[in-house]
Amino acid sequence: MDQVSLVIILLAALLIPLIMAKFKINSLPTAVMEIIVGIVIGPSVFNFVNTSDLISQLSTIGVIVLLFLSGLEIDFSLFKKRRTALTPLEQKNAVNTPKYSPVRLSVYAYSTIIVLSLLLAAAFKVSGLFSDFWLAAILFGTISLGIVIAALKEQELLSKAFGQTILLISVFGELVPMMGLTLYASVYGSNSQSLWLLLLILAVAALLLLRFKPFFRFYQNINKSTTQLDIRLAFFLIVTMVTVAESVGAENILGAFVAGIVLKLLNPSETTRERLDAIGYGFFIPIFFITTGVDLNLRTLLTSGKTLLLIPLFFLAYMVAKIGGYWVLKLRFKQANALAGTALTATTMTMVLAVLRVAKSMKTITSDQSGAFLLAALLTCVISPLIFNKFYSAEKEDLVKTAVHFIGANLSTVPVAQQLRKGWYDVSMYTNHPENYQTYHAQVPVTLMENFTAQDLQDHGVFDTDILVLGHIDAERNYELAKAAKAYGVRRIIVRFEDRNVLNEHEDELRELGVEVYNTPEANITLLRALIESPSTLLLLNDTENSIYEVRVLNHLYTDVQIKNLKFAQDITISQVIRNRKLIAPNGNTTIMYGDRLIFTGNKQTAAQIRQALATAN
């Protein structure tokens, strides 16, 4: 019977996304549909499935993997300290400079959530509707990071200020309740240990981080399909941290969450993350969500008058607890978007499930109360994404051109800058030669600087750009500045090396850092050879309608998709795919992977839009 129930659950997990795609059900997260289907196939409706020890164990693994992947989603680069001084351009246009960073806004917003959650918990305690003050406060302060991330990905917002702000609020909405739950279980649980032992979790996490920090630097050289070392490392971290957490009286989900953070800080490749997502969301996590619905017996819950009263009250509490974020988000974003973001942060499910599971094991909550909390959370997952999709529209600050900063104004860089200014690029040039400034400043925006040290460039905001081109004639200076810019966090760095000896000395190091290098004589040789071997190359280069483009795929909407199935496949011709520094000759069945560099040709107008879509980080 156990196997039959498991087969039904796995069949449901297979059919749910197919049915959602067939009937174009986009407004509800898949996790919510899985819980609803679990209710239908469970004792509430058809009673096809009953939970057994096997299914319960798989469900527990599912919630552990879910919290691990949630920890893996945290983008710690958002907390990286950036410059505080304004560039001259920003000083000139200070009125348009955002005063509130995503980190600052998220801290303010979640602070209001903490205050309102405590007030709502006190109101429930005083009214006698729910007497456990701390448990209620933890539940009202939760936010479903996984559902929020899914909604932001659909709108391609994770790389934008609005998306980063909502993401950080959601990170706090998972991390703070997680810590609160751990303290709650340690204080009120029967098997709790001393609170100071919880520090062992952080100590072990730090030890694992230091021990495996070099791991992803060399494993690619020895990894093969029969070893999958990165996946083995991931599960080693999960089991280790879960074991440590349970040993010191904490909850296993805290250990899983910390394990995800450790792996994130180890900087795994996108391929590693995709395979972990495949394991989690392909097997364990759907079992957890469907089993949650199976365990939710509506026939029993809805016969209780108190439960029927608590469901709308808990739903309102979930929503009201997040309402303070509306006024915080209005400090930077449009009123409609502030409403949309507030509604999205009211989505709560993942941590509610985890908290209720712990509370039930501690016998600090009844089945009726647990069901009411869960059904109310389910309502937030249905209503909040609908509100978000209804009200969100692009912010003006998101409709900006790609910033390109050139260091060095000369015959090699100025013509390129002039052409880029005609497209979707915001170009600035910097030189330390007064004669070059006098020659070129009337043709392109050139800033004259006295020194070209890394600190001077950082202070003047030169490193605050999407693309940095180091076109100075001094190759050694370019090398040093490239390393400094990479350490600062510049996404793309292109370096000119006219001295082949200097390039030979530093090329491997720079390529390992992800810096792109070029040598003008070699570029000319390559072009001439291409003209000899492929005469049509000159026609393509001189074509006023079509051009050659290269783009790195950062948008998850276009990954794991065959070229023939791309929605713009008829508008461009992909001639090469560069993956892990290897050239792939593509065909219609070639699957695009995250991080691939595509070399393609197409109409200059449509191709530029396609290039921007593919390169939008999501």
C-alpha positions as CSV (number, residue, x, y, z in Angstrom):
1,M,0.0,0.0,0.0
2,D,2.9,2.3,0.7
3,Q,4.3,1.8,-2.8
4,V,0.8,2.5,-4.3
5,S,0.5,5.8,-2.5
6,L,4.0,6.8,-3.5
7,V,3.3,6.0,-7.1
8,I,0.1,8.1,-7.0
9,I,2.0,11.0,-5.5
10,L,4.8,10.8,-8.1
11,L,2.2,10.5,-10.9
12,A,0.5,13.7,-9.5
13,A,3.9,15.4,-9.4
14,L,4.4,14.5,-13.1
15,L,1.0,15.6,-14.3
16,I,0.7,18.9,-12.3
17,P,3.2,21.0,-14.4
18,L,1.9,19.4,-17.7
19,I,-1.7,20.4,-16.8
20,M,-0.7,23.9,-15.7
21,A,1.1,24.3,-19.1
22,K,-1.8,22.9,-21.0
23,F,-4.4,25.2,-19.5
24,K,-1.9,28.1,-19.1
25,I,-2.3,28.4,-15.3
26,N,0.5,31.0,-14.7
27,S,-1.0,32.9,-11.8
28,L,-0.4,30.2,-9.2
29,P,3.0,28.8,-8.1
30,T,3.5,25.1,-8.8
31,A,4.0,24.5,-5.1
32,V,0.5,25.8,-4.3
33,M,-1.0,23.6,-7.0
34,E,0.8,20.6,-5.5
35,I,-0.7,21.3,-2.1
36,I,-4.1,21.6,-3.6
37,V,-3.7,18.4,-5.5
38,G,-2.6,16.7,-2.3
39,I,-5.8,17.8,-0.7
40,V,-7.8,16.4,-3.5
41,I,-6.1,13.0,-3.6
42,G,-5.9,12.8,0.2
43,P,-8.6,12.1,2.9
44,S,-10.2,15.5,2.3
45,V,-11.7,14.4,-1.0
46,F,-11.0,11.1,-2.7
47,N,-8.8,9.4,-0.1
48,F,-6.5,7.8,-2.7
49,V,-3.4,8.4,-0.6
50,N,-2.5,8.0,3.0
51,T,0.9,8.9,4.5
52,S,3.1,6.1,5.6
53,D,6.5,6.0,7.2
54,L,8.2,5.8,3.8
55,I,6.3,8.8,2.5
56,S,6.9,10.8,5.7
57,Q,10.6,10.2,5.5
58,L,10.7,11.3,1.8
59,S,8.6,14.4,2.8
60,T,11.1,15.2,5.6
61,I,14.0,14.9,3.1
62,G,11.9,17.2,0.8
63,V,11.7,20.0,3.3
64,I,15.4,19.7,4.1
65,V,16.3,19.9,0.5
66,L,13.9,22.8,0.0
67,L,15.5,24.8,2.8
68,F,18.9,23.9,1.5
69,L,18.1,25.3,-1.9
70,S,16.6,28.4,-0.3
71,G,19.9,29.1,1.4
72,L,21.6,28.6,-1.9
73,E,19.4,31.4,-3.5
74,I,20.8,34.2,-1.2
75,D,22.8,36.7,-3.3
76,F,25.5,37.9,-0.9
77,S,26.9,40.3,-3.4
78,L,23.9,42.6,-2.6
79,F,25.5,43.1,0.8
80,K,28.9,44.0,-0.6
81,K,30.1,47.4,0.4
82,R,30.2,49.8,-2.6
83,R,31.6,53.3,-3.0
84,T,29.9,56.1,-1.0
85,A,31.3,59.0,-3.0
86,L,29.3,60.3,-6.0
87,T,30.7,60.6,-9.4
88,P,30.8,64.1,-10.9
89,L,27.9,63.1,-13.2
90,E,25.9,62.0,-10.2
91,Q,26.7,65.1,-8.2
92,K,25.5,67.1,-11.2
93,N,22.3,65.1,-11.3
94,A,22.0,64.4,-7.5
95,V,18.2,64.9,-7.6
96,N,17.9,61.8,-9.7
97,T,20.2,59.6,-7.6
98,P,18.4,57.0,-5.5
99,K,18.8,57.7,-1.8
100,Y,17.9,54.3,-0.7
101,S,19.8,51.1,-1.6
102,P,18.1,47.7,-1.8
103,V,19.8,46.6,1.4
104,R,18.7,49.8,3.3
105,L,15.1,49.5,2.1
106,S,14.9,45.8,2.9
107,V,16.2,46.3,6.5
108,Y,13.6,49.1,7.0
109,A,10.8,47.0,5.5
110,Y,11.5,43.9,7.5
111,S,11.8,45.9,10.7
112,T,8.2,47.0,10.2
113,I,7.3,43.4,9.6
114,I,8.9,42.4,12.9
115,V,7.0,45.1,14.8
116,L,3.7,44.4,13.2
117,S,4.1,40.6,13.7
118,L,4.7,41.1,17.5
119,L,1.7,43.4,17.8
120,L,-0.6,41.0,15.9
121,A,0.7,38.1,18.0
122,A,-0.1,40.1,21.2
123,A,-3.6,40.8,19.8
124,F,-4.3,37.1,19.3
125,K,-3.0,36.3,22.7
126,V,-5.1,38.9,24.5
127,S,-8.2,37.9,22.5
128,G,-7.7,34.3,23.5
129,L,-7.8,33.2,19.8
130,F,-4.2,31.9,19.9
131,S,-2.3,31.9,23.1
132,D,1.3,31.1,21.9
133,F,2.7,34.6,21.5
134,W,6.2,33.7,20.1
135,L,5.0,31.0,17.7
136,A,2.4,33.4,16.3
137,A,5.0,36.2,15.9
138,I,7.3,33.8,14.0
139,L,4.6,32.6,11.7
140,F,3.3,36.1,10.9
141,G,6.9,37.2,10.0
142,T,7.6,34.5,7.5
143,I,7.9,35.0,3.7
144,S,8.2,32.3,1.1
145,L,11.5,32.9,-0.5
146,G,11.0,30.2,-3.2
147,I,7.7,31.6,-4.4
148,V,9.0,35.2,-4.4
149,I,12.0,34.2,-6.4
150,A,9.8,32.4,-8.9
151,A,7.6,35.4,-9.3
152,L,10.6,37.8,-9.8
153,K,12.2,35.4,-12.3
154,E,9.0,35.4,-14.4
155,Q,9.2,39.2,-14.6
156,E,13.0,39.2,-15.1
157,L,13.5,41.4,-12.0
158,L,16.2,39.7,-10.0
159,S,18.9,41.9,-11.5
160,K,17.0,45.1,-11.0
161,A,16.8,47.3,-7.9
162,F,13.2,46.5,-7.3
163,G,13.8,42.8,-7.6
164,Q,16.8,42.9,-5.3
165,T,14.9,44.8,-2.7
166,I,12.0,42.3,-2.6
167,L,14.5,39.4,-2.7
168,L,16.3,40.8,0.4
169,I,13.1,41.3,2.3
170,S,12.2,37.7,1.5
171,V,15.6,36.5,2.6
172,F,15.1,38.2,6.0
173,G,11.6,36.7,6.0
174,E,13.1,33.3,5.9
175,L,16.3,33.8,7.9
176,V,14.9,35.7,10.9
177,P,11.9,33.3,11.5
178,M,14.4,30.4,11.0
179,M,16.5,31.8,13.9
180,G,13.4,32.6,15.9
181,L,12.2,29.0,15.4
182,T,15.5,27.6,16.6
183,L,15.5,29.7,19.7
184,Y,11.8,28.9,20.3
185,A,12.5,25.1,20.0
186,S,15.6,25.5,22.2
187,V,13.7,27.2,25.0
188,Y,10.4,25.4,24.9
189,G,11.4,22.0,23.4
190,S,11.7,19.0,25.7
191,N,14.9,17.8,24.1
192,S,16.6,21.2,23.8
193,Q,20.2,21.8,24.8
194,S,21.9,24.9,26.1
195,L,21.6,27.9,23.7
196,W,25.3,28.4,23.5
197,L,25.6,25.1,21.7
198,L,23.8,26.7,18.8
199,L,27.1,28.5,18.1
200,L,28.5,25.1,17.2
201,I,26.4,25.2,14.0
202,L,28.1,28.4,12.9
203,A,31.5,27.1,13.9
204,V,31.1,23.9,11.9
205,A,29.7,25.9,8.9
206,A,32.8,28.2,9.1
207,L,35.1,25.2,9.2
208,L,33.4,23.6,6.2
209,L,33.6,26.8,4.3
210,L,37.3,27.2,4.9
211,R,38.0,23.5,4.2
212,F,36.2,23.4,0.9
213,K,36.8,26.9,-0.4
214,P,39.3,25.8,-3.1
215,F,37.0,23.0,-4.1
216,F,35.4,24.5,-7.2
217,R,38.7,25.8,-8.5
218,F,40.0,22.3,-9.3
219,Y,37.2,19.8,-9.3
220,Q,36.3,20.5,-13.0
221,N,39.7,19.1,-13.9
222,I,38.9,15.7,-12.3
223,N,35.1,15.6,-12.4
224,K,33.3,13.1,-14.7
225,S,29.8,11.8,-15.1
226,T,30.5,8.8,-12.8
227,T,31.7,11.0,-9.9
228,Q,29.6,14.2,-9.8
229,L,31.8,15.6,-7.1
230,D,29.9,18.8,-6.7
231,I,26.7,17.0,-6.0
232,R,28.4,14.7,-3.5
233,L,29.8,17.7,-1.8
234,A,26.3,19.3,-1.6
235,F,24.8,16.3,0.1
236,F,27.8,15.9,2.4
237,L,27.2,19.5,3.6
238,I,23.5,18.8,4.0
239,V,23.9,15.7,6.1
240,T,26.7,17.2,8.1
241,M,24.9,20.4,9.0
242,V,21.6,18.6,9.7
243,T,23.4,16.2,12.0
244,V,25.1,19.0,13.9
245,A,21.9,21.0,14.2
246,E,20.0,18.0,15.6
247,S,22.9,17.2,18.0
248,V,22.8,20.6,19.6
249,G,19.0,20.6,20.0
250,A,18.2,22.8,16.9
251,E,15.9,21.9,14.0
252,N,17.2,20.0,11.0
253,I,15.9,22.7,8.7
254,L,18.3,25.2,10.2
255,G,21.2,22.9,9.5
256,A,19.9,22.5,5.9
257,F,19.5,26.2,5.4
258,V,23.0,26.9,6.7
259,A,24.4,24.2,4.5
260,G,22.8,26.0,1.5
261,I,24.5,29.2,2.6
262,V,27.9,27.5,2.9
263,L,27.6,26.0,-0.6
264,K,26.6,29.4,-2.0
265,L,29.7,31.0,-0.4
266,L,31.8,28.3,-2.1
267,N,30.6,29.9,-5.4
268,P,29.4,26.8,-7.3
269,S,28.9,26.9,-11.0
270,E,25.4,27.5,-12.4
271,T,25.5,23.9,-13.7
272,T,25.9,22.6,-10.2
273,R,22.9,24.7,-9.0
274,E,20.8,23.5,-11.9
275,R,21.5,19.8,-11.1
276,L,20.7,20.4,-7.5
277,D,17.4,22.1,-8.5
278,A,16.7,19.1,-10.7
279,I,17.2,16.6,-7.9
280,G,15.2,18.7,-5.4
281,Y,12.3,20.0,-7.5
282,G,12.3,16.9,-9.6
283,F,11.7,14.4,-6.8
284,F,11.9,15.3,-3.1
285,I,10.2,18.7,-2.9
286,P,7.0,17.8,-4.9
287,I,6.6,14.8,-2.5
288,F,6.8,17.3,0.5
289,F,4.3,19.7,-0.9
290,I,1.8,17.0,-2.1
291,T,2.2,15.2,1.2
292,T,1.4,18.5,3.0
293,G,-1.9,18.6,1.2
294,V,-2.6,15.0,1.9
295,D,-2.1,15.6,5.6
296,L,-4.5,18.5,5.5
297,N,-7.8,16.9,6.3
298,L,-10.4,19.5,5.4
299,R,-13.3,17.3,6.4
300,T,-12.1,17.5,10.0
301,L,-10.9,21.1,9.9
302,L,-13.9,22.7,8.3
303,T,-16.3,21.1,10.8
304,S,-14.7,23.1,13.6
305,G,-16.2,26.6,14.1
306,K,-13.1,27.9,15.7
307,T,-11.0,26.8,12.7
308,L,-13.4,28.5,10.3
309,L,-13.0,31.7,12.3
310,L,-9.2,31.5,12.5
311,I,-8.6,31.0,8.8
312,P,-9.6,34.5,7.7
313,L,-8.1,36.0,10.8
314,F,-4.8,34.4,10.2
315,F,-4.9,35.3,6.5
316,L,-5.5,39.0,7.5
317,A,-2.6,38.8,10.0
318,Y,-0.2,37.4,7.3
319,M,-1.2,40.3,5.0
320,V,-1.3,43.1,7.7
321,A,2.1,42.1,9.0
322,K,3.7,43.0,5.7
323,I,1.7,46.2,5.1
324,G,4.4,48.5,6.6
325,G,6.6,47.6,3.7
326,Y,4.4,49.6,1.4
327,W,5.5,53.0,2.8
328,V,9.1,51.9,2.8
329,L,9.0,50.8,-0.9
330,K,7.4,54.1,-1.8
331,L,10.6,55.9,-0.8
332,R,12.1,54.7,-4.1
333,F,9.6,52.9,-6.3
334,K,6.3,53.8,-7.9
335,Q,3.1,53.6,-5.8
336,A,1.7,50.7,-7.8
337,N,5.0,48.8,-7.6
338,A,5.2,49.5,-3.9
339,L,1.8,47.8,-3.6
340,A,2.8,45.0,-5.9
341,G,6.0,44.4,-3.9
342,T,4.2,44.5,-0.5
343,A,1.6,41.9,-1.8
344,L,4.4,39.6,-3.0
345,T,6.2,39.7,0.4
346,A,2.9,38.7,2.0
347,T,3.3,35.3,0.2
348,T,4.1,32.7,2.9
349,M,4.2,28.9,2.7
350,T,7.7,27.3,2.9
351,M,8.6,28.5,6.4
352,V,5.0,28.1,7.7
353,L,5.2,24.5,6.7
354,A,8.5,24.1,8.5
355,V,7.4,26.0,11.6
356,L,4.1,24.0,11.9
357,R,6.0,20.8,11.5
358,V,8.3,21.7,14.4
359,A,5.4,23.1,16.5
360,K,3.3,19.9,16.1
361,S,6.3,17.7,17.1
362,M,6.7,19.9,20.2
363,K,2.9,19.6,20.8
364,T,2.6,23.4,21.2
365,I,-0.2,23.7,18.6
366,T,-3.3,21.7,17.9
367,S,-4.2,20.1,14.5
368,D,-7.1,22.6,14.0
369,Q,-4.8,25.6,14.7
370,S,-2.1,24.2,12.4
371,G,-4.6,23.6,9.6
372,A,-5.9,27.1,10.0
373,F,-2.4,28.6,9.7
374,L,-1.7,26.4,6.7
375,L,-4.9,27.2,4.8
376,A,-4.5,30.9,5.5
377,A,-0.9,30.6,4.1
378,L,-2.3,28.8,1.0
379,L,-4.7,31.8,0.5
380,T,-1.7,34.2,0.5
381,C,0.0,32.1,-2.2
382,V,-3.1,32.4,-4.4
383,I,-4.0,36.0,-3.9
384,S,-0.6,37.7,-3.5
385,P,1.0,36.7,-6.8
386,L,-2.3,37.8,-8.6
387,I,-2.0,41.3,-7.0
388,F,1.7,41.5,-7.9
389,N,1.2,40.6,-11.5
390,K,-1.7,43.0,-11.8
391,F,0.1,46.1,-10.5
392,Y,3.7,45.7,-11.4
393,S,5.2,47.8,-14.2
394,A,8.8,48.6,-15.2
395,E,10.5,51.4,-13.2
396,K,12.1,54.3,-15.0
397,E,15.5,53.4,-13.5
398,D,15.3,50.0,-15.1
399,L,14.9,51.4,-18.6
400,V,18.6,52.5,-18.7
401,K,21.3,51.9,-21.2
402,T,24.2,49.6,-20.6
403,A,27.1,51.6,-19.1
404,V,30.5,51.2,-20.8
405,H,33.5,53.0,-19.4
406,F,36.7,53.3,-21.5
407,I,40.1,53.8,-19.7
408,G,42.3,55.4,-22.4
409,A,41.2,57.7,-25.2
410,N,43.1,56.9,-28.4
411,L,42.6,55.8,-32.0
412,S,41.7,52.3,-30.8
413,T,39.0,53.2,-28.4
414,V,37.4,56.5,-29.5
415,P,35.9,55.2,-32.8
416,V,34.3,52.3,-30.9
417,A,32.9,54.6,-28.3
418,Q,31.4,56.8,-31.0
419,Q,29.6,53.9,-32.6
420,L,28.4,52.5,-29.3
421,R,26.8,55.8,-28.4
422,K,24.4,55.4,-31.3
423,G,23.1,52.2,-29.8
424,W,21.8,51.1,-26.4
425,Y,25.0,52.1,-24.5
426,D,25.9,54.9,-22.1
427,V,29.6,55.6,-22.9
428,S,32.1,57.5,-20.8
429,M,35.9,57.8,-21.4
430,Y,38.8,58.6,-19.1
431,T,42.3,59.7,-19.9
432,N,45.3,61.0,-18.1
433,H,46.9,62.6,-21.1
434,P,45.9,66.3,-21.5
435,E,46.7,66.2,-25.3
436,N,44.3,63.3,-25.8
437,Y,41.7,65.1,-23.8
438,Q,42.0,68.2,-26.0
439,T,41.8,66.0,-29.2
440,Y,38.8,63.8,-28.4
441,H,36.6,65.5,-25.7
442,A,34.5,67.3,-28.4
443,Q,33.8,63.9,-30.1
444,V,32.9,61.7,-27.1
445,P,32.4,62.3,-23.3
446,V,36.0,62.3,-22.0
447,T,37.1,63.0,-18.4
448,L,40.6,64.1,-17.7
449,M,42.2,62.5,-14.6
450,E,45.6,63.3,-13.1
451,N,46.3,59.7,-12.0
452,F,45.1,56.3,-13.1
453,T,45.5,54.4,-9.9
454,A,42.9,51.9,-8.9
455,Q,41.9,54.0,-5.9
456,D,41.5,57.1,-8.0
457,L,39.4,55.3,-10.5
458,Q,37.2,53.8,-7.8
459,D,36.8,57.2,-6.1
460,H,35.7,58.7,-9.4
461,G,33.1,55.9,-10.0
462,V,34.9,54.5,-13.1
463,F,34.5,51.0,-11.7
464,D,30.7,51.5,-11.3
465,T,29.8,50.3,-14.8
466,D,28.4,47.3,-16.6
467,I,31.4,47.0,-19.0
468,L,34.9,48.3,-18.4
469,V,37.3,48.6,-21.3
470,L,41.0,49.0,-20.4
471,G,42.4,50.4,-23.7
472,H,45.4,52.2,-22.3
473,I,48.6,51.8,-24.2
474,D,50.4,50.7,-21.0
475,A,49.9,47.0,-20.8
476,E,51.2,46.6,-17.2
477,R,48.8,49.3,-16.0
478,N,45.9,47.6,-17.8
479,Y,46.8,44.3,-16.0
480,E,46.9,45.9,-12.5
481,L,43.6,47.8,-13.1
482,A,41.9,44.7,-14.5
483,K,42.6,42.8,-11.2
484,A,41.5,45.8,-9.1
485,A,38.3,46.1,-11.1
486,K,37.5,42.4,-10.8
487,A,38.0,42.6,-7.1
488,Y,35.7,45.6,-6.9
489,G,33.0,43.6,-8.7
490,V,32.8,44.8,-12.3
491,R,30.8,42.3,-14.3
492,R,32.7,42.5,-17.6
493,I,36.2,43.6,-18.2
494,I,37.9,43.8,-21.6
495,V,41.7,44.5,-21.6
496,R,43.9,45.6,-24.5
497,F,47.5,44.2,-24.6
498,E,49.7,45.5,-27.4
499,D,52.8,44.0,-25.8
500,R,52.5,40.2,-26.5
501,N,55.2,39.5,-23.8
502,V,53.1,41.1,-21.1
503,L,50.0,39.2,-22.4
504,N,51.8,35.9,-22.3
505,E,52.8,36.5,-18.7
506,H,49.4,37.3,-17.4
507,E,46.9,35.8,-19.9
508,D,46.1,32.6,-18.0
509,E,45.6,34.5,-14.7
510,L,43.3,37.0,-16.3
511,R,41.2,34.4,-18.2
512,E,40.9,32.4,-14.9
513,L,39.4,35.6,-13.4
514,G,37.0,35.9,-16.2
515,V,38.7,38.9,-17.8
516,E,38.5,39.2,-21.6
517,V,41.8,40.1,-23.3
518,Y,42.7,41.0,-26.9
519,N,45.8,41.9,-28.9
520,T,45.3,44.2,-31.9
521,P,47.9,42.6,-34.2
522,E,46.4,39.2,-33.6
523,A,42.8,40.5,-34.2
524,N,44.0,41.9,-37.6
525,I,45.6,38.6,-38.5
526,T,42.4,36.7,-37.6
527,L,40.3,39.1,-39.7
528,L,42.5,38.8,-42.7
529,R,42.5,35.0,-42.4
530,A,38.7,35.1,-42.2
531,L,38.5,37.2,-45.3
532,I,40.7,34.8,-47.2
533,E,39.0,31.6,-46.1
534,S,35.4,33.1,-46.0
535,P,35.1,36.0,-48.5
536,S,31.5,36.6,-47.4
537,T,32.9,37.8,-44.1
538,L,33.6,41.2,-45.6
539,L,30.1,41.4,-47.0
540,L,28.7,40.7,-43.5
541,L,31.0,43.2,-41.8
542,N,29.9,45.9,-44.3
543,D,26.2,45.0,-44.3
544,T,24.2,47.9,-43.1
545,E,21.2,45.7,-42.2
546,N,22.8,42.8,-40.4
547,S,25.7,42.4,-38.0
548,I,27.6,39.9,-35.8
549,Y,26.8,39.8,-32.1
550,E,28.1,37.9,-29.1
551,V,26.1,37.6,-25.9
552,R,26.4,35.6,-22.7
553,V,23.1,33.9,-21.8
554,L,22.2,35.0,-18.2
555,N,18.4,34.8,-18.5
556,H,17.1,31.5,-17.1
557,L,14.0,31.9,-19.4
558,Y,16.2,30.9,-22.3
559,T,18.3,28.2,-20.7
560,D,17.7,24.4,-21.1
561,V,15.9,25.3,-24.3
562,Q,16.8,23.9,-27.7
563,I,17.8,26.5,-30.3
564,K,14.9,25.6,-32.6
565,N,12.4,26.3,-29.7
566,L,13.7,29.8,-29.0
567,K,10.8,32.2,-29.7
568,F,13.1,34.3,-31.8
569,A,14.8,31.4,-33.6
570,Q,13.6,32.7,-37.0
571,D,15.1,36.1,-36.5
572,I,18.8,35.2,-35.9
573,T,21.3,32.7,-37.0
574,I,23.5,31.2,-34.2
575,S,26.9,30.2,-35.7
576,Q,28.9,29.3,-32.6
577,V,28.2,28.4,-29.0
578,I,31.1,28.9,-26.6
579,R,30.8,26.7,-23.5
580,N,33.5,26.3,-20.9
581,R,36.0,27.9,-23.3
582,K,35.2,25.3,-26.0
583,L,33.6,26.0,-29.3
584,I,30.4,24.1,-30.2
585,A,29.0,24.0,-33.7
586,P,25.3,24.3,-33.0
587,N,22.2,22.9,-34.7
588,G,18.5,23.2,-34.0
589,N,18.7,20.5,-31.4
590,T,21.5,22.1,-29.4
591,T,20.4,23.0,-25.9
592,I,21.3,26.5,-24.6
593,M,22.9,26.4,-21.2
594,Y,23.3,29.2,-18.6
595,G,26.6,31.0,-19.2
596,D,26.9,30.0,-22.8
597,R,28.3,32.7,-25.2
598,L,26.4,32.8,-28.4
599,I,27.8,34.2,-31.6
600,F,25.0,35.1,-34.0
601,T,24.0,37.3,-36.9
602,G,20.8,39.2,-37.4
603,N,19.0,42.4,-38.2
604,K,20.6,45.2,-36.3
605,Q,17.4,46.4,-34.7
606,T,15.8,43.1,-33.7
607,A,19.2,41.5,-32.8
608,A,20.0,44.2,-30.3
609,Q,16.7,43.6,-28.5
610,I,17.3,39.8,-28.6
611,R,20.8,40.3,-27.2
612,Q,19.5,42.4,-24.4
613,A,16.9,39.8,-23.5
614,L,19.4,37.0,-23.4
615,A,21.9,39.0,-21.3
616,T,19.4,40.2,-18.7
617,A,20.4,38.4,-15.5
618,N,17.5,36.5,-14.1
